[in-house]
Amino acid sequence: MQRIKPDDVKIYSSQDFPNYLPKLNLLYDDLFSLGKGFRSRMVREVATPLGIKSETQQLLAQTIEFIHNASLLHDDLVDRSQLRRGKPAAWTKYTPEYAVLAGDYLLARVMVNLSSFGNIKLVHYTAQMISDLLEGEWLQDSVVGDHFVTIEQLDRIHNLKTGSLFKWCLRAPFMSLGREESTLHQTLEEMGTILGQLFQRSDDLLDYDIRNDEGKAILGDLKSGYLNSFGAFCCQGLSREQIEKLVKSQSLMEFKNSLGGEKVFDEKLKSFDQINSKMISLYQHHLERLETKHLGESEKSVLKFLKSLTDLLYWRRKPA
């Protein structure tokens, strides 16, 4: 998918970014110009085959980008991350106070603009999603430094922090049309949960230089005290002493040696990929149910995009 331009989602209402708030405008443009706008593009890819009018698509695209980037502003400050997308994090460039205010402002504009749309169920769902994000951040912060965190605990966190956004991208376009069938939304909810898990687990693999084409810093999570999903998977079955040694690794080679060598590491990766391949198969099952039970003929063009997501999000293979 093409990188989205900041101006594509910046303005829905004339009051979104007034000229008398120049620092807010600069901070926004810095933050958004570095992102790919994946979630807003995802919303548009789902909304277009449903025949949703362009003004509503604009509102939905802005909503998800504002929420996502507000969470990044706050997360970077909470985590004291110095970089975001390879550039100085907003709180280091504009001060922590402005980063907090900018994140709060984005969330406030979401509620102002979305409430004007007049769909109270969509507003309520969006508010719940923001609450889930915050709960996930609380839980994630609580496991930093916990070298014995389980993959099940991390899955719960990822479902709140990452999955909630993907679920919204799938469900919100249907909700904007007043389509509220419970079985439809259950299917979309399950698909979004899987996409969030796949995305996060793939992102966690980057920390171990696996399919790391974007050049993410190696062992960045581990060195900051966070044992991510692949790290937790590798620790399964190890003694407390082995885990304590593993998490102190300062290089990927040291990590592999502490685990038992290159061969053991490769076996762990193969098993991890197999587990996630089963999750992909389950996603495809839900996709088939969506096609046969819930989509009209004119809407089925969305399936090509939805089918491509597992390759893109987990295997990091771009569509042909």
Backbone bond lengths (Angstrom), bond angles and torsions (degrees), N, CA, C in turn:
res aa  C-N    CA-C-N  psi(-1)  N-CA   C-N-CA  omega(-1)  CA-C   N-CA-C  phi
1 M - - - 1.457 - - 1.524 110.63 -
2 Q 1.328 115.76 146.97 1.453 120.20 -179.19 1.526 111.16 -71.29
3 R 1.335 115.22 150.20 1.466 119.88 174.89 1.519 109.01 -67.38
4 I 1.323 116.11 132.85 1.457 119.52 -179.49 1.526 109.69 -81.81
5 K 1.319 117.28 144.99 1.452 121.83 179.24 1.531 109.18 -87.01
6 P 1.339 116.98 144.42 1.474 119.62 -178.57 1.524 113.16 -52.90
7 D 1.329 117.76 -41.91 1.453 120.47 -176.62 1.528 112.87 -67.68
8 D 1.351 116.84 -16.03 1.462 119.77 179.53 1.525 112.23 -67.16
9 V 1.331 117.45 -24.09 1.463 120.12 -178.79 1.523 112.74 -127.45
10 K 1.313 118.04 -2.34 1.459 119.85 -172.58 1.524 112.31 -66.38
11 I 1.302 117.56 -44.81 1.454 120.69 -171.70 1.527 111.60 -114.44
12 Y 1.308 116.04 120.92 1.465 121.46 167.22 1.522 108.41 -113.35
13 S 1.332 115.61 -44.74 1.456 122.66 176.07 1.523 109.13 -111.84
14 S 1.309 116.83 152.35 1.471 120.92 179.28 1.526 111.92 -63.82
15 Q 1.318 116.72 -16.89 1.461 120.61 -179.51 1.528 113.51 -92.20
16 D 1.326 118.27 1.24 1.463 120.43 -174.98 1.520 112.78 -61.52
17 F 1.326 117.05 -51.37 1.466 120.50 -177.96 1.530 109.93 -135.00
18 P 1.315 116.64 76.81 1.472 119.98 -177.67 1.525 111.46 -64.36
19 N 1.316 115.84 150.25 1.471 122.20 -176.91 1.528 112.66 -65.33
20 Y 1.333 116.91 -21.97 1.472 118.54 -178.68 1.539 112.10 -80.17
21 L 1.341 117.00 6.06 1.466 121.51 172.73 1.531 108.92 -119.74
22 P 1.338 117.25 65.60 1.469 120.22 -173.05 1.527 113.65 -62.18
23 K 1.326 117.89 -37.75 1.467 119.12 -178.48 1.523 110.83 -66.91
24 L 1.323 116.76 -35.42 1.466 120.62 176.90 1.526 109.89 -63.65
25 N 1.320 116.76 -42.08 1.455 120.66 178.86 1.524 111.31 -63.09
26 L 1.325 116.91 -43.48 1.463 120.55 179.77 1.528 111.29 -64.89
27 L 1.321 115.96 -43.13 1.454 120.28 -179.60 1.522 110.39 -63.22
28 Y 1.324 116.32 -44.60 1.461 120.87 178.59 1.519 110.88 -59.33
29 D 1.338 116.34 -50.14 1.461 119.68 -175.79 1.527 111.60 -63.71
30 D 1.324 117.12 -37.37 1.465 120.66 175.66 1.519 110.87 -60.68
31 L 1.324 115.84 -48.93 1.459 121.31 -175.30 1.525 111.69 -66.66
32 F 1.313 116.71 -48.91 1.453 120.50 -172.88 1.528 112.91 -75.79
33 S 1.316 117.24 -29.70 1.472 118.97 -177.07 1.518 112.12 -68.33
34 L 1.333 117.21 -19.71 1.458 120.92 -178.59 1.528 112.24 -90.37
35 G 1.334 117.81 -14.90 1.460 121.27 -178.16 1.519 111.79 -89.00
36 K 1.318 114.83 165.24 1.464 121.07 179.95 1.523 112.03 -91.87
37 G 1.333 116.93 -11.35 1.456 119.56 -178.34 1.515 112.37 63.75
38 F 1.329 116.35 33.56 1.461 119.93 -173.84 1.521 112.39 -60.37
39 R 1.320 117.60 -43.63 1.461 120.17 -174.91 1.523 111.91 -70.05
40 S 1.318 117.46 -38.44 1.464 118.58 177.02 1.522 111.13 -69.36
41 R 1.325 116.57 -34.72 1.467 119.80 175.42 1.529 110.03 -65.87
42 M 1.318 116.02 -38.31 1.463 120.88 178.28 1.531 110.40 -61.72
43 V 1.324 116.47 -43.24 1.461 120.66 177.59 1.525 110.31 -58.52
44 R 1.314 116.91 -45.28 1.467 120.13 -178.89 1.526 111.58 -65.94
45 E 1.336 116.43 -37.53 1.470 120.34 -179.51 1.527 110.61 -66.23
46 V 1.323 117.39 -31.15 1.460 120.97 177.03 1.524 109.90 -80.98
47 A 1.323 117.35 -40.99 1.460 121.79 -172.59 1.525 113.41 -71.32
48 T 1.319 117.11 -36.50 1.465 120.01 -174.56 1.524 113.26 -60.74
49 P 1.341 119.81 -49.20 1.474 118.92 178.36 1.523 113.79 -64.99
50 L 1.332 117.46 -18.72 1.461 120.61 178.14 1.521 111.88 -82.93
51 G 1.327 116.66 -4.12 1.454 120.98 178.29 1.511 113.89 76.60
52 I 1.333 117.13 24.43 1.460 121.18 -179.80 1.526 109.82 -74.54
53 K 1.311 117.13 132.68 1.459 120.73 -175.04 1.523 111.02 -65.96
54 S 1.312 115.94 155.35 1.463 122.41 -171.04 1.524 112.69 -61.21
55 E 1.336 118.13 -36.23 1.464 120.37 -179.37 1.527 110.59 -64.44
56 T 1.322 116.59 -39.31 1.467 120.14 178.65 1.524 110.39 -70.17
57 Q 1.325 116.43 -39.58 1.460 119.66 175.72 1.523 111.19 -58.88
58 Q 1.325 115.99 -41.36 1.455 120.83 178.42 1.520 110.91 -60.42
59 L 1.322 116.50 -44.10 1.458 121.41 179.93 1.532 110.69 -63.20
60 L 1.317 117.18 -46.06 1.460 120.80 -179.04 1.524 111.34 -65.90
61 A 1.333 116.35 -41.26 1.467 120.34 179.39 1.523 110.56 -64.08
62 Q 1.335 116.29 -42.86 1.465 119.85 178.42 1.520 110.65 -64.24
63 T 1.307 116.53 -42.13 1.467 121.03 -178.11 1.514 111.47 -56.37
64 I 1.318 117.19 -50.49 1.463 119.65 -175.48 1.528 111.57 -70.81
65 E 1.334 117.55 -34.73 1.467 119.96 178.10 1.529 110.76 -69.06
66 F 1.324 116.99 -41.35 1.468 119.97 179.24 1.527 110.44 -63.03
67 I 1.330 116.82 -44.77 1.464 119.60 -178.55 1.526 110.42 -66.09
68 H 1.323 116.80 -46.05 1.465 120.50 -178.83 1.520 111.33 -60.39
69 N 1.319 116.39 -46.72 1.460 119.12 -176.68 1.523 112.41 -75.00
70 A 1.325 117.56 -29.42 1.471 119.45 172.28 1.527 109.65 -62.02
71 S 1.332 116.32 -40.26 1.468 119.13 179.46 1.521 111.00 -66.10
72 L 1.339 117.34 -35.12 1.464 120.19 177.77 1.527 111.19 -67.03
73 L 1.322 116.41 -41.97 1.462 120.19 177.84 1.524 110.74 -57.75
74 H 1.320 116.35 -46.34 1.456 120.62 -178.33 1.527 111.58 -72.33
75 D 1.337 116.72 -42.19 1.471 120.31 -178.68 1.520 111.45 -60.71
76 D 1.330 116.25 -45.05 1.461 119.91 -178.20 1.519 111.12 -60.59
77 L 1.324 116.38 -38.20 1.457 120.01 179.31 1.526 111.16 -70.34
78 V 1.338 116.01 -45.45 1.474 120.19 179.13 1.527 110.48 -59.86
79 D 1.356 115.66 -43.76 1.466 120.73 -177.25 1.526 112.86 -82.64
80 R 1.333 116.61 -8.16 1.461 122.64 -174.84 1.535 111.09 57.10
81 S 1.340 115.21 37.88 1.469 120.54 177.01 1.521 109.06 -73.07
82 Q 1.301 116.22 128.84 1.462 120.96 -177.46 1.523 112.47 -81.16
83 L 1.327 116.78 -24.66 1.465 120.70 -174.83 1.521 110.77 -124.34
84 R 1.314 115.20 148.08 1.457 122.85 171.51 1.517 106.48 -137.29
85 R 1.348 115.56 117.29 1.463 121.18 -179.11 1.521 111.47 56.64
86 G 1.341 115.13 38.51 1.453 121.07 175.53 1.511 115.43 80.58
87 K 1.321 117.60 1.21 1.464 122.35 -179.20 1.538 109.22 -121.18
88 P 1.348 117.25 162.03 1.469 118.80 178.24 1.522 112.00 -55.42
89 A 1.325 116.24 131.17 1.461 120.43 178.23 1.525 110.00 -61.37
90 A 1.331 115.88 151.76 1.467 120.96 -173.78 1.522 112.70 -56.27
91 W 1.327 117.12 -38.45 1.466 118.95 -176.60 1.528 112.00 -67.80
92 T 1.348 117.09 -26.34 1.466 119.14 177.82 1.519 111.64 -79.76
93 K 1.323 116.94 -26.79 1.465 121.10 -177.01 1.528 112.50 -92.38
94 Y 1.343 116.08 -37.01 1.462 120.02 -173.74 1.525 113.59 -112.60
95 T 1.305 117.69 2.21 1.465 127.37 -177.20 1.536 109.75 88.19
96 P 1.326 116.63 150.28 1.467 120.85 178.69 1.523 112.26 -58.70
97 E 1.335 116.60 -37.56 1.464 119.92 -177.71 1.522 111.61 -61.45
98 Y 1.338 116.66 -43.99 1.457 119.93 -179.59 1.522 111.56 -69.97
99 A 1.321 118.06 -33.17 1.463 120.47 177.67 1.528 110.19 -64.52
100 V 1.327 116.92 -42.99 1.464 120.59 177.80 1.525 110.51 -64.18
101 L 1.325 116.39 -47.25 1.463 120.01 -179.22 1.524 111.61 -62.02
102 A 1.332 116.90 -40.21 1.462 120.28 -179.71 1.525 111.03 -65.65
103 G 1.334 117.06 -42.13 1.454 119.94 177.56 1.521 111.61 -63.48
104 D 1.327 116.31 -43.96 1.467 120.92 178.14 1.529 110.78 -62.22
105 Y 1.329 115.41 -39.81 1.465 120.23 -178.81 1.527 110.92 -63.61
106 L 1.332 116.34 -43.29 1.463 119.71 179.58 1.524 110.92 -60.42
107 L 1.327 116.78 -42.82 1.461 120.27 179.69 1.531 111.14 -66.52
108 A 1.328 116.39 -36.97 1.465 119.75 178.10 1.521 111.19 -65.06
109 R 1.352 116.45 -42.51 1.470 119.65 179.43 1.523 111.10 -64.74
110 V 1.321 116.69 -33.92 1.465 120.29 176.12 1.526 109.89 -56.63
111 M 1.310 116.17 -49.75 1.453 119.79 -176.39 1.535 112.19 -69.61
112 V 1.325 117.18 -37.14 1.465 119.90 177.46 1.523 110.42 -62.90
113 N 1.334 116.80 -50.57 1.458 120.29 -175.89 1.523 112.38 -70.46
114 L 1.331 115.77 -40.60 1.463 118.86 -177.24 1.530 111.08 -69.69
115 S 1.320 117.15 -36.89 1.465 119.41 179.24 1.522 111.42 -66.27
116 S 1.350 116.59 -29.06 1.470 119.47 178.25 1.525 111.81 -69.74
117 F 1.325 116.72 -17.96 1.462 121.30 178.50 1.526 110.81 -71.21
118 G 1.329 116.19 -26.48 1.459 119.59 171.51 1.516 116.09 89.43
119 N 1.332 117.54 9.47 1.460 120.50 179.06 1.529 108.22 -104.25
120 I 1.320 116.77 95.50 1.462 120.84 -172.08 1.526 111.24 -64.96
121 K 1.323 117.96 -32.76 1.464 119.86 179.67 1.529 111.01 -67.29
122 L 1.323 116.93 -36.16 1.460 120.68 176.92 1.524 110.64 -68.92
123 V 1.329 116.83 -39.78 1.469 121.05 176.82 1.529 110.09 -61.69
124 H 1.316 116.03 -45.64 1.475 120.54 -179.60 1.521 110.60 -62.91
125 Y 1.319 116.85 -44.50 1.466 120.53 179.80 1.527 110.91 -62.19
126 T 1.323 116.62 -40.85 1.458 121.04 179.83 1.524 111.12 -65.20
127 A 1.323 116.40 -41.83 1.471 120.43 177.33 1.526 110.31 -62.17
128 Q 1.325 116.74 -39.81 1.465 120.26 178.51 1.522 110.70 -65.23
129 M 1.326 116.35 -38.46 1.460 120.03 178.76 1.531 111.16 -63.69
130 I 1.321 117.33 -41.34 1.466 120.82 177.29 1.527 109.86 -63.13
131 S 1.326 116.46 -40.79 1.469 120.43 176.59 1.526 110.96 -60.79
132 D 1.331 117.06 -40.69 1.463 121.12 178.19 1.530 111.01 -62.69
133 L 1.322 116.74 -41.57 1.462 120.45 178.07 1.520 111.34 -58.37
134 L 1.315 115.80 -45.67 1.465 120.55 -178.91 1.526 111.23 -66.82
135 E 1.327 116.62 -39.93 1.466 119.72 176.99 1.522 110.26 -62.22
136 G 1.334 116.15 -42.13 1.457 120.15 178.50 1.516 112.39 -61.99
137 E 1.337 116.43 -38.12 1.461 120.10 178.50 1.526 110.72 -66.30
138 W 1.321 116.68 -41.32 1.464 120.62 176.32 1.532 110.62 -58.53
139 L 1.327 115.83 -47.20 1.462 120.24 -177.80 1.530 111.19 -66.54
140 Q 1.341 116.48 -39.99 1.465 118.72 179.99 1.514 110.76 -64.52
141 D 1.314 115.98 -41.60 1.462 119.00 179.23 1.527 110.98 -61.94
142 S 1.333 116.36 -30.95 1.462 120.31 -177.68 1.526 112.75 -72.94
143 V 1.353 118.10 -18.83 1.473 119.49 -178.34 1.531 112.18 -102.64
144 V 1.328 117.44 -1.21 1.462 119.11 174.50 1.526 108.25 -65.05
145 G 1.310 115.37 126.50 1.455 120.68 -176.52 1.515 113.93 90.49
146 D 1.338 116.76 -5.70 1.466 121.06 177.48 1.529 108.47 -89.15
147 H 1.305 116.69 102.85 1.458 120.98 -176.64 1.524 113.28 -79.07
148 F 1.330 116.06 -1.58 1.460 119.60 -177.32 1.532 111.39 -120.55
149 V 1.331 115.63 21.38 1.453 120.39 176.85 1.534 108.91 -64.17
150 T 1.332 116.39 144.36 1.463 120.36 -178.19 1.526 110.56 -97.17
151 I 1.305 114.93 160.71 1.460 119.25 179.16 1.530 110.19 -66.83
152 E 1.333 116.76 -28.79 1.464 120.56 177.30 1.534 110.70 -66.20
153 Q 1.321 116.96 -40.32 1.466 120.05 176.09 1.523 110.76 -63.10
154 L 1.312 116.29 -42.02 1.459 120.66 -179.35 1.526 111.20 -68.02
155 D 1.332 117.40 -36.21 1.465 120.28 177.42 1.530 110.44 -60.64
156 R 1.323 116.49 -39.82 1.465 119.85 178.56 1.527 110.39 -62.79
157 I 1.328 116.16 -43.96 1.463 120.63 178.49 1.523 110.52 -62.88
158 H 1.321 116.66 -45.18 1.466 120.63 -177.41 1.527 111.51 -66.38
159 N 1.330 116.58 -32.98 1.457 118.86 177.70 1.524 110.76 -66.03
160 L 1.330 116.39 -35.99 1.460 120.44 178.96 1.520 111.71 -75.57
161 K 1.324 116.94 -43.85 1.468 120.39 -173.09 1.525 113.08 -85.50
162 T 1.309 117.32 -40.35 1.464 121.46 -173.55 1.519 111.35 -105.84
163 G 1.329 116.05 -48.20 1.453 119.90 -177.87 1.516 113.18 -62.00
164 S 1.327 117.08 -34.87 1.467 119.76 -177.62 1.524 111.74 -59.95
165 L 1.326 117.28 -35.97 1.461 121.18 178.94 1.522 111.43 -69.56
166 F 1.333 116.28 -42.45 1.467 119.51 179.22 1.531 111.04 -66.52
167 K 1.326 116.02 -39.43 1.459 119.07 177.85 1.529 110.64 -61.68
168 W 1.316 115.82 -40.69 1.464 119.37 179.37 1.527 111.03 -63.16
169 C 1.321 117.04 -41.97 1.471 120.86 -179.78 1.530 111.83 -59.04
170 L 1.318 116.63 -33.65 1.460 120.77 179.98 1.525 112.04 -83.24
171 R 1.309 116.79 -40.04 1.459 119.99 -171.97 1.524 113.84 -85.62
172 A 1.332 117.27 -36.60 1.465 120.11 -173.47 1.531 113.43 -59.40
173 P 1.349 119.85 -41.82 1.475 117.98 178.16 1.531 112.59 -58.69
174 F 1.333 117.35 -41.15 1.465 119.71 177.99 1.521 110.69 -66.71
175 M 1.331 116.85 -40.44 1.460 120.16 179.65 1.517 111.52 -64.18
176 S 1.333 116.60 -34.57 1.474 119.72 -179.92 1.523 111.71 -64.15
177 L 1.332 116.30 -22.42 1.467 121.83 178.22 1.526 112.24 -91.82
178 G 1.335 116.07 -0.80 1.448 119.67 -177.57 1.511 114.02 79.45
179 R 1.327 116.25 15.69 1.460 120.35 179.71 1.528 108.38 -88.16
180 E 1.295 116.47 108.39 1.460 121.66 -169.16 1.527 113.66 -122.66
181 E 1.347 117.78 17.86 1.462 119.83 -179.64 1.531 109.76 -56.16
182 S 1.317 116.37 128.76 1.465 120.72 -175.12 1.522 112.20 -62.97
183 T 1.327 117.49 -39.05 1.468 119.96 -179.27 1.522 111.41 -68.20
184 L 1.329 117.00 -34.90 1.459 121.18 175.88 1.523 110.08 -61.58
185 H 1.314 117.08 -49.30 1.461 120.43 -176.00 1.525 112.06 -72.58
186 Q 1.326 116.29 -28.14 1.462 118.31 174.03 1.524 110.35 -65.28
187 T 1.331 116.54 -42.24 1.467 120.53 177.63 1.516 111.09 -63.32
188 L 1.332 117.22 -46.51 1.459 121.17 -179.98 1.524 111.16 -64.41
189 E 1.331 116.76 -37.47 1.465 121.74 178.19 1.529 110.22 -61.59
190 E 1.320 116.28 -45.46 1.466 120.28 -178.70 1.525 111.12 -67.69
191 M 1.328 116.97 -38.33 1.465 120.46 176.58 1.522 111.33 -63.81
192 G 1.333 116.41 -43.76 1.461 120.40 -179.88 1.510 112.46 -65.82
193 T 1.331 116.29 -36.76 1.465 120.35 177.13 1.524 110.44 -61.30
194 I 1.317 116.13 -45.40 1.467 120.26 179.89 1.520 110.98 -64.82
195 L 1.317 117.67 -43.90 1.466 120.17 179.92 1.529 110.73 -61.10
196 G 1.319 116.74 -40.25 1.460 119.91 178.17 1.516 112.32 -63.73
197 Q 1.324 116.77 -42.08 1.463 120.49 178.60 1.519 110.82 -65.53
198 L 1.327 116.96 -43.31 1.464 120.29 -179.70 1.521 111.05 -63.13
199 F 1.325 116.06 -44.48 1.462 120.39 179.57 1.526 110.92 -60.73
200 Q 1.334 116.45 -46.80 1.457 119.48 -176.59 1.517 111.33 -68.40
201 R 1.316 117.39 -41.53 1.463 119.44 -179.97 1.526 110.84 -66.14
202 S 1.318 116.91 -37.57 1.462 119.45 175.85 1.519 110.92 -65.56
203 D 1.328 116.27 -41.21 1.464 120.44 177.46 1.523 111.00 -62.92
204 D 1.319 116.52 -36.41 1.466 120.56 178.42 1.529 111.27 -67.10
205 L 1.320 116.92 -31.82 1.466 120.33 178.51 1.527 111.74 -66.41
206 L 1.328 116.08 -28.63 1.468 119.10 179.22 1.524 110.67 -58.77
207 D 1.323 116.09 -32.13 1.465 121.22 -178.82 1.532 111.28 -62.19
208 Y 1.338 115.82 -20.78 1.465 121.25 179.75 1.531 110.44 -110.25
209 D 1.345 114.58 21.67 1.469 123.02 175.26 1.524 112.60 60.50
210 I 1.313 116.85 37.55 1.455 122.81 178.73 1.525 108.78 -107.19
211 R 1.320 116.14 121.09 1.470 123.35 -175.59 1.533 110.63 51.51
212 N 1.317 113.96 41.00 1.466 122.31 -172.10 1.527 111.25 -94.78
213 D 1.319 116.74 57.58 1.463 120.84 -177.74 1.530 112.33 -67.43
214 E 1.323 116.44 -22.64 1.467 118.66 -178.45 1.521 112.88 -86.97
215 G 1.331 117.07 -1.22 1.455 121.08 173.71 1.509 115.26 71.38
216 K 1.331 117.43 37.85 1.466 120.57 176.73 1.521 109.56 -64.79
217 A 1.327 116.50 145.69 1.464 121.51 179.38 1.522 110.41 -58.85
218 I 1.329 116.69 131.97 1.457 122.09 -176.20 1.530 110.11 -78.72
219 L 1.322 115.55 135.00 1.466 124.48 -179.50 1.527 113.14 60.81
220 G 1.313 116.14 24.13 1.463 119.47 178.90 1.516 112.00 -62.33
221 D 1.336 117.03 -42.91 1.467 120.35 178.68 1.521 110.30 -63.82
222 L 1.322 115.87 -48.30 1.464 120.43 -175.40 1.526 111.25 -61.71
223 K 1.320 116.13 -43.35 1.461 119.59 -178.36 1.527 112.40 -68.84
224 S 1.341 116.55 -22.95 1.473 119.68 177.50 1.527 111.83 -88.33
225 G 1.343 116.16 3.79 1.462 120.11 176.74 1.507 114.91 93.76
226 Y 1.341 116.60 6.92 1.464 120.16 -176.90 1.525 109.96 -107.49
227 L 1.313 116.76 116.50 1.456 122.52 176.44 1.522 107.37 -88.96
228 N 1.335 116.70 104.58 1.453 119.41 -175.44 1.526 111.85 -80.35
229 S 1.335 116.99 -173.72 1.465 120.53 -170.31 1.525 112.82 -62.48
230 F 1.343 118.03 -41.65 1.457 118.58 179.54 1.527 110.60 -70.88
231 G 1.317 117.01 -36.89 1.454 120.16 176.10 1.518 111.21 -61.56
232 A 1.341 116.71 -44.21 1.464 121.04 178.80 1.524 110.65 -64.81
233 F 1.335 116.30 -36.96 1.467 120.62 177.83 1.529 110.38 -64.05
234 C 1.322 116.28 -42.53 1.466 120.19 179.25 1.529 111.78 -64.21
235 C 1.322 116.95 -28.67 1.468 120.85 -177.19 1.526 113.23 -80.91
236 Q 1.324 117.03 -11.75 1.458 119.53 -179.33 1.531 110.34 -60.16
237 G 1.319 115.88 129.93 1.458 120.24 178.11 1.515 114.72 87.10
238 L 1.337 117.38 -5.60 1.457 120.36 179.75 1.526 110.61 -88.02
239 S 1.311 115.88 155.77 1.458 120.53 175.92 1.524 109.54 -75.92
240 R 1.325 115.54 164.18 1.461 120.41 177.87 1.532 111.09 -57.15
241 E 1.320 116.11 -40.81 1.469 120.49 -179.84 1.527 111.31 -64.53
242 Q 1.337 116.91 -41.16 1.463 120.75 179.06 1.524 111.22 -64.81
243 I 1.326 115.76 -40.69 1.467 119.52 179.63 1.530 110.78 -65.70
244 E 1.309 116.34 -43.70 1.460 120.11 179.52 1.530 110.88 -59.71
245 K 1.307 117.28 -36.91 1.459 121.23 177.67 1.519 111.17 -71.13
246 L 1.329 115.69 -41.69 1.464 121.18 -177.00 1.524 111.43 -62.04
247 V 1.328 117.00 -44.49 1.463 120.20 -173.93 1.527 112.69 -73.19
248 K 1.309 116.79 -10.92 1.465 120.05 177.41 1.526 112.02 -90.32
249 S 1.314 117.50 2.84 1.468 121.52 -178.19 1.518 110.93 -59.48
250 Q 1.322 115.77 136.98 1.459 121.99 179.72 1.523 112.81 -107.51
251 S 1.333 115.97 -4.88 1.462 120.70 177.10 1.523 108.37 -146.37
252 L 1.330 115.67 160.43 1.455 119.65 179.90 1.521 111.06 -64.35
253 M 1.313 117.28 -37.06 1.460 120.13 178.28 1.528 110.68 -64.20
254 E 1.319 116.61 -40.65 1.461 120.20 178.20 1.528 110.08 -63.81
255 F 1.331 116.92 -39.68 1.461 121.06 177.74 1.522 110.37 -61.64
256 K 1.334 116.63 -47.55 1.465 120.54 -179.20 1.523 111.06 -62.68
257 N 1.311 116.83 -41.88 1.467 120.13 -179.87 1.534 111.27 -65.38
258 S 1.341 116.13 -39.39 1.457 120.03 178.66 1.525 111.31 -66.24
259 L 1.325 115.45 -29.28 1.462 120.86 179.84 1.529 111.99 -77.41
260 G 1.346 115.72 -23.61 1.461 119.59 -178.62 1.508 113.74 130.35
261 G 1.348 115.93 5.36 1.452 119.73 176.71 1.521 113.23 111.61
262 E 1.317 115.17 172.89 1.467 122.63 -176.98 1.526 112.19 -58.51
263 K 1.315 116.54 -41.00 1.461 120.31 -177.58 1.520 111.60 -63.91
264 V 1.323 117.23 -44.42 1.469 121.09 178.58 1.529 110.16 -63.40
265 F 1.324 116.30 -42.24 1.460 121.08 177.92 1.528 110.42 -58.56
266 D 1.323 117.38 -46.56 1.462 121.72 -179.91 1.524 111.70 -63.70
267 E 1.319 116.48 -36.18 1.466 120.39 177.53 1.528 111.07 -67.01
268 K 1.325 115.46 -39.81 1.466 119.82 176.71 1.529 110.62 -61.73
269 L 1.321 116.17 -43.57 1.465 120.35 179.36 1.524 110.68 -63.16
270 K 1.320 116.63 -42.87 1.465 120.38 179.63 1.522 110.63 -60.85
271 S 1.323 117.35 -43.32 1.465 121.24 179.19 1.532 111.12 -65.96
272 F 1.325 115.80 -40.32 1.464 121.10 178.78 1.531 110.02 -62.55
273 D 1.321 116.50 -44.38 1.466 121.03 177.79 1.520 111.40 -62.72
274 Q 1.326 117.28 -38.56 1.464 120.85 -179.78 1.524 111.24 -64.59
275 I 1.328 116.53 -41.79 1.464 120.43 177.76 1.523 110.40 -60.70
276 N 1.316 115.93 -43.49 1.463 119.80 -178.65 1.521 112.19 -74.32
277 S 1.326 117.46 -26.17 1.465 120.64 173.60 1.528 110.73 -65.53
278 K 1.335 116.88 -35.85 1.462 120.69 175.79 1.527 110.09 -65.57
279 M 1.335 116.15 -36.55 1.453 120.18 177.14 1.535 110.38 -65.42
280 I 1.324 116.11 -37.28 1.463 120.91 177.39 1.527 110.24 -64.22
281 S 1.330 117.08 -39.83 1.466 120.78 177.71 1.527 110.80 -62.55
282 L 1.321 116.71 -39.02 1.460 120.44 177.32 1.525 110.59 -65.56
283 Y 1.315 116.74 -40.04 1.466 120.94 176.22 1.526 110.45 -58.77
284 Q 1.320 117.27 -43.65 1.462 121.35 179.90 1.517 111.25 -63.53
285 H 1.329 116.39 -35.05 1.472 120.36 175.67 1.526 110.37 -62.40
286 H 1.328 116.79 -45.61 1.470 120.40 178.15 1.529 110.73 -64.00
287 L 1.304 116.50 -35.88 1.462 120.88 179.64 1.530 110.78 -64.30
288 E 1.312 116.18 -40.28 1.467 120.62 177.24 1.525 110.86 -63.85
289 R 1.328 115.92 -39.53 1.461 119.82 177.53 1.522 110.91 -64.94
290 L 1.328 116.53 -39.83 1.466 120.41 176.87 1.523 110.38 -60.18
291 E 1.323 115.89 -43.84 1.470 120.79 -178.13 1.520 111.91 -64.09
292 T 1.324 117.04 -46.09 1.463 120.09 -173.02 1.521 113.71 -82.59
293 K 1.335 117.34 -27.90 1.464 120.17 -172.81 1.524 114.84 -103.12
294 H 1.339 117.44 -25.08 1.463 117.66 -165.26 1.524 116.26 -129.84
295 L 1.321 119.14 -13.02 1.458 120.37 -175.97 1.515 111.78 -107.22
296 G 1.334 115.33 134.07 1.448 119.59 170.89 1.522 110.54 -75.83
297 E 1.307 116.71 167.03 1.466 120.54 -176.95 1.521 112.09 -57.72
298 S 1.314 116.83 -40.98 1.467 120.31 -177.85 1.522 112.47 -71.47
299 E 1.342 116.48 -14.94 1.468 120.58 -177.50 1.530 113.41 -95.63
300 K 1.321 116.19 -10.41 1.457 119.81 -171.39 1.529 114.09 -73.39
301 S 1.322 116.77 -7.16 1.472 118.62 175.73 1.525 111.57 -65.93
302 V 1.344 117.38 -17.21 1.469 120.91 177.66 1.529 111.37 -68.34
303 L 1.334 117.45 -20.49 1.460 121.06 -174.42 1.520 112.51 -63.74
304 K 1.325 117.32 -36.28 1.472 120.01 179.86 1.521 110.27 -59.26
305 F 1.313 116.11 -44.69 1.461 120.15 178.76 1.521 111.23 -65.39
306 L 1.333 116.51 -47.07 1.463 119.99 -178.12 1.524 111.89 -62.72
307 K 1.320 116.71 -36.52 1.467 120.50 178.62 1.517 111.41 -65.90
308 S 1.317 117.07 -30.78 1.470 121.05 -176.53 1.527 113.35 -75.35
309 L 1.335 116.85 -15.11 1.460 119.89 -169.96 1.520 113.84 -68.00
310 T 1.330 118.19 -35.79 1.468 118.72 -177.53 1.528 110.89 -67.35
311 D 1.323 117.33 -39.98 1.469 119.99 175.47 1.516 110.94 -62.78
312 L 1.313 115.69 -41.87 1.462 120.80 -177.22 1.524 111.68 -69.64
313 L 1.330 116.34 -44.34 1.465 120.24 -171.84 1.524 113.25 -83.36
314 Y 1.323 118.35 -35.45 1.467 118.47 -179.70 1.524 112.56 -98.62
315 W 1.323 116.67 -53.87 1.466 119.56 -177.28 1.522 112.59 -81.75
316 R 1.345 115.48 -11.86 1.463 121.84 179.56 1.526 112.70 58.84
317 R 1.335 113.16 38.97 1.459 120.51 175.21 1.515 108.56 -102.78
318 K 1.297 117.62 124.84 1.446 121.98 -179.47 1.528 109.95 -75.87
319 P 1.344 117.73 145.64 1.458 120.04 178.46 1.517 111.88 -60.15
320 A 1.338 115.90 145.11 1.466 120.12 179.90 1.526 109.97 -67.13
